[in-house]
Amino acid sequence: MATRLTRQNRAGWMMAGPAFLLIVVFLILPFIMAIGFSFTNQRLVSPNPTEWIGTRNYERLFSMAMLTLEAERDESGAVKMKDGEPVYPRLRSYTRNRDDYPQYFRKREWFHIDRGDGRRTYVLASDVVFLKALRNTVFFVAVVAPLQAGLALCLALLINRRVRGINVFRAIYFMPVVISMVVVSMLWRFIYDGQNGLLNTLLQFASFGLFEPVDWLGLTSTALPSIMAMSIWQGVGFHMIIWLSGLQTIPATFYEAARVEGSSRWQTFRYITWPGLRNTAILVMIIITMQAFTLFPQVAVMTNGGPLDSTQSIVFQMVERGYGKQDISGGSTISVFLFLFVLSISLLQRWLTREKS
Protein backbone atom coordinates (compact mmCIF):
# COMPACT_ATOMS: atom_id res chain seq x y z
CA MET A 1 0.00 0.00 0.00
CA ALA A 2 1.43 3.34 -1.03
CA THR A 3 2.04 5.69 1.85
CA ARG A 4 2.01 9.47 1.67
CA LEU A 5 5.83 9.55 1.70
CA THR A 6 5.98 7.04 -1.16
CA ARG A 7 3.52 9.08 -3.22
CA GLN A 8 5.58 12.22 -2.60
CA ASN A 9 8.77 10.45 -3.69
CA ARG A 10 7.07 9.14 -6.80
CA ALA A 11 5.81 12.60 -7.71
CA GLY A 12 9.25 14.09 -7.11
CA TRP A 13 10.97 11.51 -9.33
CA MET A 14 8.38 12.04 -12.06
CA MET A 15 9.18 15.76 -12.10
CA ALA A 16 12.96 15.32 -11.80
CA GLY A 17 13.09 12.29 -14.11
CA PRO A 18 13.27 14.10 -17.49
CA ALA A 19 16.08 16.40 -16.32
CA PHE A 20 17.94 13.48 -14.74
CA LEU A 21 17.57 11.46 -17.93
CA LEU A 22 19.02 14.30 -20.02
CA ILE A 23 21.97 14.61 -17.63
CA VAL A 24 22.65 10.89 -17.90
CA VAL A 25 22.36 10.81 -21.70
CA PHE A 26 24.28 13.99 -22.53
CA LEU A 27 26.78 14.27 -19.63
CA ILE A 28 27.41 11.10 -17.66
CA LEU A 29 27.22 8.57 -20.50
CA PRO A 30 29.46 10.57 -22.90
CA PHE A 31 32.05 11.02 -20.16
CA ILE A 32 32.10 7.29 -19.44
CA MET A 33 32.52 6.68 -23.17
CA ALA A 34 35.35 9.24 -23.29
CA ILE A 35 37.19 7.34 -20.57
CA GLY A 36 36.92 4.18 -22.67
CA PHE A 37 37.93 5.91 -25.92
CA SER A 38 41.03 7.35 -24.24
CA PHE A 39 42.48 3.83 -24.05
CA THR A 40 41.89 3.11 -27.75
CA ASN A 41 42.91 4.50 -31.15
CA GLN A 42 39.31 5.44 -32.03
CA ARG A 43 38.89 7.92 -34.88
CA LEU A 44 35.69 9.57 -36.08
CA VAL A 45 36.03 8.27 -39.66
CA SER A 46 38.55 5.49 -40.22
CA PRO A 47 38.55 2.25 -42.23
CA ASN A 48 40.73 0.60 -39.58
CA PRO A 49 39.09 -1.22 -36.65
CA THR A 50 39.33 0.28 -33.18
CA GLU A 51 42.11 -1.24 -31.09
CA TRP A 52 42.85 -1.18 -27.36
CA ILE A 53 46.21 0.57 -26.87
CA GLY A 54 46.25 1.02 -23.10
CA THR A 55 47.81 4.18 -21.73
CA ARG A 56 49.65 5.06 -24.94
CA ASN A 57 47.54 8.21 -25.50
CA TYR A 58 48.39 9.52 -22.04
CA GLU A 59 52.07 8.68 -22.47
CA ARG A 60 52.11 10.59 -25.76
CA LEU A 61 50.70 13.70 -24.10
CA PHE A 62 53.35 13.89 -21.38
CA SER A 63 56.34 12.11 -22.93
CA MET A 64 59.39 14.38 -22.61
CA ALA A 65 63.16 14.06 -22.81
CA MET A 66 66.17 16.32 -22.27
CA LEU A 67 69.01 16.57 -24.75
CA THR A 68 72.23 18.53 -24.11
CA LEU A 69 74.32 19.46 -27.14
CA GLU A 70 77.72 21.11 -27.37
CA ALA A 71 78.32 23.89 -29.85
CA GLU A 72 80.25 23.07 -32.99
CA ARG A 73 83.88 24.10 -32.99
CA ASP A 74 86.37 24.91 -35.74
CA GLU A 75 89.83 23.44 -36.20
CA SER A 76 91.31 25.79 -33.61
CA GLY A 77 88.76 24.69 -31.00
CA ALA A 78 86.81 27.97 -31.04
CA VAL A 79 83.02 27.87 -30.99
CA LYS A 80 81.49 28.47 -34.40
CA MET A 81 79.27 31.53 -34.49
CA LYS A 82 76.45 32.56 -36.83
CA ASP A 83 74.58 35.85 -36.50
CA GLY A 84 76.19 36.32 -33.10
CA GLU A 85 75.03 32.95 -31.71
CA PRO A 86 76.79 29.60 -31.32
CA VAL A 87 76.09 26.94 -33.95
CA TYR A 88 74.71 23.65 -32.60
CA PRO A 89 74.14 20.31 -34.34
CA ARG A 90 70.74 19.88 -35.98
CA LEU A 91 68.06 18.36 -33.77
CA ARG A 92 66.69 16.36 -36.68
CA SER A 93 69.73 14.09 -36.59
CA TYR A 94 68.54 12.99 -33.13
CA THR A 95 64.74 13.20 -33.40
CA ARG A 96 64.61 11.36 -36.74
CA ASN A 97 67.11 8.61 -35.86
CA ARG A 98 65.07 5.85 -34.27
CA ASP A 99 67.84 3.26 -34.18
CA ASP A 100 70.52 5.30 -32.38
CA TYR A 101 68.32 7.65 -30.34
CA PRO A 102 64.95 5.96 -29.65
CA GLN A 103 64.32 8.19 -26.61
CA TYR A 104 64.26 11.29 -28.85
CA PHE A 105 62.43 9.78 -31.83
CA ARG A 106 59.56 11.91 -33.18
CA LYS A 107 59.91 14.47 -30.41
CA ARG A 108 60.01 18.21 -31.00
CA GLU A 109 61.67 21.07 -29.21
CA TRP A 110 59.49 22.67 -26.56
CA PHE A 111 62.11 25.11 -25.30
CA HIS A 112 65.84 25.24 -24.69
CA ILE A 113 68.20 26.60 -22.05
CA ASP A 114 71.61 28.06 -22.91
CA ARG A 115 74.04 27.01 -20.21
CA GLY A 116 76.67 29.62 -21.11
CA ASP A 117 79.57 27.18 -21.47
CA GLY A 118 79.05 26.31 -25.10
CA ARG A 119 76.27 23.88 -24.27
CA ARG A 120 72.52 24.04 -24.79
CA THR A 121 69.90 21.83 -23.15
CA TYR A 122 66.79 21.10 -25.19
CA VAL A 123 63.53 20.00 -23.62
CA LEU A 124 61.85 17.73 -26.17
CA ALA A 125 58.25 16.52 -26.09
CA SER A 126 56.07 14.21 -28.13
CA ASP A 127 53.13 16.62 -27.98
CA VAL A 128 54.50 20.15 -27.81
CA VAL A 129 51.19 21.79 -28.71
CA PHE A 130 49.37 20.16 -25.80
CA LEU A 131 52.08 21.20 -23.34
CA LYS A 132 51.86 24.76 -24.65
CA ALA A 133 48.10 24.60 -24.21
CA LEU A 134 48.53 23.33 -20.65
CA ARG A 135 51.01 26.09 -19.84
CA ASN A 136 48.78 28.77 -21.37
CA THR A 137 45.71 27.52 -19.53
CA VAL A 138 47.45 27.39 -16.15
CA PHE A 139 48.87 30.89 -16.72
CA PHE A 140 45.43 32.13 -17.78
CA VAL A 141 43.83 30.74 -14.60
CA ALA A 142 46.63 32.04 -12.36
CA VAL A 143 46.17 35.60 -13.69
CA VAL A 144 42.44 35.81 -14.40
CA ALA A 145 41.12 34.15 -11.24
CA PRO A 146 42.62 36.53 -8.62
CA LEU A 147 42.26 39.67 -10.78
CA GLN A 148 38.65 38.95 -11.69
CA ALA A 149 37.75 38.06 -8.10
CA GLY A 150 39.48 41.17 -6.72
CA LEU A 151 37.95 43.53 -9.26
CA ALA A 152 34.51 42.01 -8.71
CA LEU A 153 34.86 42.54 -4.96
CA CYS A 154 35.84 46.18 -5.48
CA LEU A 155 32.79 46.75 -7.70
CA ALA A 156 30.54 45.01 -5.17
CA LEU A 157 31.83 47.27 -2.40
CA LEU A 158 31.19 50.34 -4.58
CA ILE A 159 27.59 49.45 -5.42
CA ASN A 160 26.68 48.13 -1.96
CA ARG A 161 25.33 51.53 -1.04
CA ARG A 162 21.86 52.97 -0.65
CA VAL A 163 22.10 55.95 -2.96
CA ARG A 164 19.88 57.15 -5.77
CA GLY A 165 20.57 55.53 -9.13
CA ILE A 166 22.76 52.71 -7.78
CA ASN A 167 20.70 50.13 -9.67
CA VAL A 168 21.77 51.77 -12.93
CA PHE A 169 25.42 51.11 -12.13
CA ARG A 170 24.61 47.55 -11.10
CA ALA A 171 22.93 46.97 -14.46
CA ILE A 172 25.86 48.52 -16.37
CA TYR A 173 28.45 46.38 -14.59
CA PHE A 174 26.37 43.23 -15.08
CA MET A 175 25.49 43.91 -18.73
CA PRO A 176 28.52 42.14 -20.33
CA VAL A 177 27.55 38.89 -18.58
CA VAL A 178 24.26 38.56 -20.46
CA ILE A 179 26.01 38.95 -23.83
CA SER A 180 27.23 35.75 -25.46
CA MET A 181 30.97 35.17 -25.18
CA VAL A 182 31.09 34.61 -28.94
CA VAL A 183 29.57 38.03 -29.59
CA VAL A 184 31.87 39.66 -27.04
CA SER A 185 34.89 37.98 -28.63
CA MET A 186 33.92 39.24 -32.07
CA LEU A 187 33.49 42.80 -30.77
CA TRP A 188 36.83 42.76 -28.97
CA ARG A 189 38.52 41.34 -32.04
CA PHE A 190 37.58 44.57 -33.81
CA ILE A 191 38.73 46.58 -30.79
CA TYR A 192 42.13 44.85 -30.91
CA ASP A 193 42.53 45.22 -34.67
CA GLY A 194 46.09 46.20 -35.51
CA GLN A 195 45.14 48.73 -38.21
CA ASN A 196 41.94 50.57 -37.32
CA GLY A 197 41.09 49.06 -33.95
CA LEU A 198 39.44 51.19 -31.29
CA LEU A 199 42.16 50.50 -28.75
CA ASN A 200 44.97 51.69 -31.01
CA THR A 201 42.92 54.75 -31.99
CA LEU A 202 42.32 55.73 -28.35
CA LEU A 203 45.97 55.20 -27.41
CA GLN A 204 47.15 57.28 -30.36
CA PHE A 205 44.70 60.04 -29.41
CA ALA A 206 45.82 59.98 -25.75
CA SER A 207 49.50 60.10 -26.73
CA PHE A 208 49.01 62.81 -29.39
CA GLY A 209 50.01 60.42 -32.15
CA LEU A 210 53.19 59.14 -30.51
CA PHE A 211 51.84 55.65 -29.89
CA GLU A 212 52.66 53.13 -32.62
CA PRO A 213 49.74 50.80 -33.52
CA VAL A 214 50.08 47.27 -32.15
CA ASP A 215 48.60 44.11 -33.61
CA TRP A 216 47.34 42.93 -30.23
CA LEU A 217 46.13 39.53 -31.43
CA GLY A 218 48.91 39.00 -33.96
CA LEU A 219 51.90 39.07 -31.60
CA THR A 220 52.87 36.21 -29.35
CA SER A 221 53.67 38.63 -26.53
CA THR A 222 50.26 40.36 -26.49
CA ALA A 223 47.73 37.81 -27.81
CA LEU A 224 47.12 35.88 -24.58
CA PRO A 225 47.18 38.97 -22.30
CA SER A 226 44.63 40.58 -24.63
CA ILE A 227 42.32 37.59 -24.25
CA MET A 228 42.83 37.73 -20.49
CA ALA A 229 41.79 41.40 -20.32
CA MET A 230 38.66 40.73 -22.36
CA SER A 231 37.74 37.68 -20.25
CA ILE A 232 38.10 39.62 -17.01
CA TRP A 233 35.89 42.41 -18.35
CA GLN A 234 33.20 40.02 -19.55
CA GLY A 235 32.88 37.90 -16.40
CA VAL A 236 33.52 40.38 -13.61
CA GLY A 237 29.84 41.39 -13.38
CA PHE A 238 28.66 37.87 -12.58
CA HIS A 239 31.06 37.48 -9.67
CA MET A 240 30.25 41.02 -8.54
CA ILE A 241 26.67 39.87 -7.95
CA ILE A 242 27.87 36.92 -5.87
CA TRP A 243 30.07 39.19 -3.76
CA LEU A 244 27.16 41.61 -3.39
CA SER A 245 24.88 38.87 -2.11
CA GLY A 246 27.54 37.96 0.44
CA LEU A 247 27.94 41.58 1.55
CA GLN A 248 24.21 41.91 2.16
CA THR A 249 24.23 38.95 4.56
CA ILE A 250 26.56 40.76 6.98
CA PRO A 251 24.44 42.34 9.75
CA ALA A 252 24.34 46.13 9.64
CA THR A 253 24.75 46.22 13.42
CA PHE A 254 28.37 45.13 13.01
CA TYR A 255 29.12 48.23 10.95
CA GLU A 256 27.25 50.46 13.39
CA ALA A 257 29.34 49.09 16.25
CA ALA A 258 32.50 49.68 14.24
CA ARG A 259 31.54 53.32 13.62
CA VAL A 260 30.84 53.80 17.31
CA GLU A 261 34.29 52.38 18.14
CA GLY A 262 35.90 54.75 15.62
CA SER A 263 37.21 52.05 13.27
CA SER A 264 38.74 53.16 9.99
CA ARG A 265 37.47 51.85 6.66
CA TRP A 266 40.39 49.46 6.38
CA GLN A 267 39.82 48.13 9.92
CA THR A 268 36.12 47.68 9.17
CA PHE A 269 36.91 45.76 6.00
CA ARG A 270 39.61 43.63 7.64
CA TYR A 271 37.75 42.64 10.80
CA ILE A 272 34.09 42.70 9.69
CA THR A 273 33.63 42.59 5.92
CA TRP A 274 36.29 40.08 4.91
CA PRO A 275 35.57 37.53 7.68
CA GLY A 276 31.90 37.76 6.78
CA LEU A 277 32.71 37.02 3.14
CA ARG A 278 34.76 33.88 3.83
CA ASN A 279 32.27 31.38 2.41
CA THR A 280 31.47 33.70 -0.49
CA ALA A 281 35.17 33.98 -1.32
CA ILE A 282 35.50 30.19 -1.44
CA LEU A 283 32.54 29.95 -3.81
CA VAL A 284 33.79 32.75 -6.07
CA MET A 285 37.31 31.33 -6.38
CA ILE A 286 36.07 27.82 -7.15
CA ILE A 287 33.63 29.10 -9.81
CA ILE A 288 36.20 31.40 -11.42
CA THR A 289 38.81 28.64 -11.49
CA MET A 290 36.48 26.15 -13.15
CA GLN A 291 35.31 28.74 -15.69
CA ALA A 292 38.85 29.83 -16.49
CA PHE A 293 39.94 26.27 -17.21
CA THR A 294 37.23 26.04 -19.89
CA LEU A 295 38.90 28.73 -22.00
CA PHE A 296 37.63 28.07 -25.53
CA PRO A 297 35.27 30.52 -27.31
CA GLN A 298 37.65 33.46 -26.92
CA VAL A 299 40.47 31.50 -28.52
CA ALA A 300 38.30 29.98 -31.26
CA VAL A 301 36.88 33.35 -32.34
CA MET A 302 39.79 35.72 -31.78
CA THR A 303 43.01 33.84 -32.57
CA ASN A 304 42.23 30.20 -33.46
CA GLY A 305 45.11 29.17 -31.21
CA GLY A 306 47.73 31.41 -32.80
CA PRO A 307 50.01 33.11 -33.33
CA LEU A 308 52.54 30.26 -33.08
CA ASP A 309 50.34 28.38 -30.58
CA SER A 310 50.68 31.21 -28.06
CA THR A 311 46.94 31.13 -27.22
CA GLN A 312 46.32 27.40 -27.32
CA SER A 313 44.16 26.11 -24.47
CA ILE A 314 43.32 22.64 -23.20
CA VAL A 315 39.66 22.81 -24.24
CA PHE A 316 40.58 24.23 -27.64
CA GLN A 317 42.97 21.34 -28.19
CA MET A 318 40.34 18.87 -27.04
CA VAL A 319 37.80 20.15 -29.56
CA GLU A 320 40.37 20.62 -32.31
CA ARG A 321 41.56 17.02 -32.06
CA GLY A 322 38.23 15.39 -31.39
CA TYR A 323 36.31 17.11 -34.19
CA GLY A 324 38.79 19.08 -36.27
CA LYS A 325 41.23 16.21 -36.73
CA GLN A 326 38.60 13.50 -36.06
CA ASP A 327 40.88 11.99 -33.43
CA ILE A 328 38.27 10.88 -30.90
CA SER A 329 40.78 9.02 -28.75
CA GLY A 330 43.08 12.05 -28.52
CA GLY A 331 40.26 14.44 -27.67
CA SER A 332 38.87 12.00 -25.10
CA THR A 333 42.27 11.67 -23.47
CA ILE A 334 42.56 15.43 -23.06
CA SER A 335 38.99 15.68 -21.69
CA VAL A 336 39.67 13.00 -19.05
CA PHE A 337 42.91 14.72 -18.05
CA LEU A 338 41.13 18.10 -17.82
CA PHE A 339 38.43 16.62 -15.60
CA LEU A 340 40.96 15.08 -13.21
CA PHE A 341 43.13 18.21 -13.24
CA VAL A 342 40.27 20.62 -12.46
CA LEU A 343 38.87 18.24 -9.85
CA SER A 344 42.26 18.13 -8.13
CA ILE A 345 42.55 21.92 -8.15
CA SER A 346 39.02 22.29 -6.74
CA LEU A 347 39.67 19.76 -3.97
CA LEU A 348 42.95 21.50 -3.14
CA GLN A 349 41.17 24.86 -2.93
CA ARG A 350 38.50 23.36 -0.71
CA TRP A 351 41.14 21.82 1.57
CA LEU A 352 43.12 25.04 1.85
CA THR A 353 40.00 27.02 2.72
CA ARG A 354 38.49 24.47 5.11
CA GLU A 355 37.37 25.39 8.61
CA LYS A 356 40.25 24.97 11.02
CA SER A 357 39.52 24.01 14.61
Disulfide bonds with the S-S distance in Angstrom:
none
